[in-house]
Amino acid sequence: MLKNDLILRAARGEQTERTPVWLMRQAGRILPEYRAVRNSLSGFKELVETPELAAEVTIQPVDILGVDAAIIFSDILVIPEAMGLTYEMVEKKGPHFPKTIEKASDLDKLRVADSNDLSYVYEALKITKKELAGKVPLIGFAGAPWTIFSYMIEGGGSKTFSKARRLLYSDPAMAERLLDMITQSTIGYLKKQVEAGADMLQIFDSWAGVLPPEHYSRFSLKYISRICDSIDEVPITVFAKGAWWALPEMANMNCRTVGLDWNMNAADARKILTTKTLQGNLDPCALYGSEEAIRKATQNMLDDFGDHPHIANLGHGVYPDTDPGKVKYFIDCVKELSAH
Amino acid sequence: MLKNDLILRAARGEQTERTPVWLMRQAGRILPEYRAVRNSLSGFKELVETPELAAEVTIQPVDILGVDAAIIFSDILVIPEAMGLTYEMVEKKGPHFPKTIEKASDLDKLRVADSNDLSYVYEALKITKKELAGKVPLIGFAGAPWTIFSYMIEGGGSKTFSKARRLLYSDPAMAERLLDMITQSTIGYLKKQVEAGADMLQIFDSWAGVLPPEHYSRFSLKYISRICDSIDEVPITVFAKGAWWALPEMANMNCRTVGLDWNMNAADARKILTTKTLQGNLDPCALYGSEEAIRKATQNMLDDFGDHPHIANLGHGVYPDTDPGKVKYFIDCVKELSAH
């Protein structure tokens, strides 16, 4: 039994005694306690692949910051790895794939991830669930197929993602074949996360914003929808960064919550997504301001969402150089200012 | 006298016998003729600073591709350099500032650029104007103050621009002081470009999309508006990439044309910007497709803009690895399909 189920009730669209709050990337570099664990290891991937330690850093922000949910410490790129494309995490630079997908025949070397893959993630979820002992819900997650696809084609981050986007024009059938494999892998992966203890799921479409609207509908939302249609065990949140134009289409999707980035306007989103819970959307840079400024920005954010079902969060992952004291102050402000 | 003034008439909102077309970054790496000039020199900056050669590469796409305007070959970062902050162009990586602005006292080392600065740009415009001999209009340009500011704080490109955005929260007065200096420098610079022969001006706000809407209004649009209010000699185009939310505010700005990126919907923009000419907005990746696909995408774009005053372009600069034959095909399609 959960002692604090605020976020699940908000996700179901219920009125809650206050607004629940958590932060994307709350388990990570902002906390000295995280860096101590991380620095004792050879690299980021060792932390992701060691269930006891992944569980430890997952729980840290619950205890230290007082967030209303834990999100499992992992990486969206475990899926391409399970499909046969290994990634490296380069310090201060980000992810890098030594081999990328270039031609249709490269797809023959990939496979759909199955239930034998990624057991370290499921193990980390089980340990976390046990150690949380019902304190707060546990969120599982995956990347959206389009975002995973982009990494597999580009081999890392990119300013324009022109290689990945090029394929949508030059060989859409190949693109759809790869997106389908990623989608199948992701559905199995998320279902196993629920079995292992995830109370909620979030799909991160980090590179949503680079696509023209028609392509976004065809090459991204279609696959996210398939995932949402395949999982009805727990509520799902979809966060499509930069895809402001897609909110009307999301209104008809089988997810419970839609995440907003800090460019999006909560007042507009409320009118479009009348039946969805909304999540977000403070500018992560607002946490660089004074406590007074953070308090005011938090109040403004809460006012923007009004009485619409709302899960407070930033509009993007918290930036690594943010003062954890300011993060805690933001969380405390949400709790205090939203209480009624 | 101009032999082809289609783009100026379209910018004034007049109906034209066909839609004029040019491409952002048309003078550049897509053309082998450009690369031949560039490779004969020590670096990118030598080309920017050598008026005869800058004029030569400015004219190349007019002759080779058949565009309806030339845009002077230069870089938006000549403004911070004229203010006292030197930039380097690192091959395949982009711009880099060895010194950046970190604290308020750093502003004391900067100055407002004056009419003695950047004479190589004015000289390049004069030569180009003469060599074009009225063939097509010549476009001058500058970066928007917010985008220039971002480079001066970050020292180069960035995924999140969190240093530049941080300053808007931590020291807005310092941010406004720097934005004001950049704006003053830019107004003088653009006026001199007009004196040297520019028939039109474009303001590029490349990093518009990273700001929350209130910040965009306060720290970017306000300064772009000041520039537009200060120059009435020639029509101005404002291209704020990613700032879809700002279109209603742009309706009241003293610019003639608003550029749309490929995420923006022309049908929506037409309703908001009833008195403005619209520019754009084919996805640059569409030029990786087959000729058949390019033709169809061009027809779709023209249909979206309908009978609204329109200057055809991509929704972003043309990507360097685009086949110039495909670029020419796109230009020919616009000319053919829009003729009436």
Boltz contact constraints between the chains, C-beta under 6 A:
constraints:
  - contact:
      token1: [A, 162]
      token2: [B, 285]
      max_distance: 6.0
  - contact:
      token1: [A, 162]
      token2: [B, 319]
      max_distance: 6.0
  - contact:
      token1: [A, 165]
      token2: [B, 285]
      max_distance: 6.0
  - contact:
      token1: [A, 166]
      token2: [B, 285]
      max_distance: 6.0
  - contact:
      token1: [A, 166]
      token2: [B, 288]
      max_distance: 6.0
  - contact:
      token1: [A, 169]
      token2: [B, 285]
      max_distance: 6.0
  - contact:
      token1: [A, 169]
      token2: [B, 286]
      max_distance: 6.0
  - contact:
      token1: [A, 169]
      token2: [B, 288]
      max_distance: 6.0
  - contact:
      token1: [A, 169]
      token2: [B, 289]
      max_distance: 6.0
  - contact:
      token1: [A, 170]
      token2: [B, 288]
      max_distance: 6.0
  - contact:
      token1: [A, 212]
      token2: [B, 262]
      max_distance: 6.0
  - contact:
      token1: [A, 212]
      token2: [B, 283]
      max_distance: 6.0
  - contact:
      token1: [A, 262]
      token2: [B, 212]
      max_distance: 6.0
  - contact:
      token1: [A, 283]
      token2: [B, 212]
      max_distance: 6.0
  - contact:
      token1: [A, 285]
      token2: [B, 162]
      max_distance: 6.0
  - contact:
      token1: [A, 285]
      token2: [B, 165]
      max_distance: 6.0
  - contact:
      token1: [A, 285]
      token2: [B, 166]
      max_distance: 6.0
  - contact:
      token1: [A, 285]
      token2: [B, 169]
      max_distance: 6.0
  - contact:
      token1: [A, 286]
      token2: [B, 169]
      max_distance: 6.0
  - contact:
      token1: [A, 288]
      token2: [B, 166]
      max_distance: 6.0
  - contact:
      token1: [A, 288]
      token2: [B, 169]
      max_distance: 6.0
  - contact:
      token1: [A, 288]
      token2: [B, 170]
      max_distance: 6.0
  - contact:
      token1: [A, 289]
      token2: [B, 169]
      max_distance: 6.0
  - contact:
      token1: [A, 319]
      token2: [B, 162]
      max_distance: 6.0
